[in-house]
């Protein structure tokens, strides 16, 4: 099983992840990750994380997914996004960003975890 990269630092507007260049928002999965570009699927704080945002995580074999809500809980998640994950039989955690990072790092020890992390509001 490929391990998911650990998040080594989180602060307002800045994240650092093992094996990746630092950035603001990340999409992580077993074996790697990349900066999360919200424009790819039209993500905005409201209506929130889009189904297309999580499909890449499923394509990388995630069995658990952690979705961050931002540091001030401003980022929503579309109901259809949660439906895509439920239909795939994936366990989902939706939390404030620092809590999401803690859950993700813990799960990365033993699970095929993926996540979407927003480091500002």
Protein Blocks (a to p, Z undefined) as FASTA:
>chain_A
ZZddddfbdcehiacdehiacdfbdcddehiacdddfklnopafbgbjcfklmmmmmmno
pabdcddebjnopaccdfklmmmmmmnopacddddfklmmmmmmmmmmmpccdddddfbZ
Z
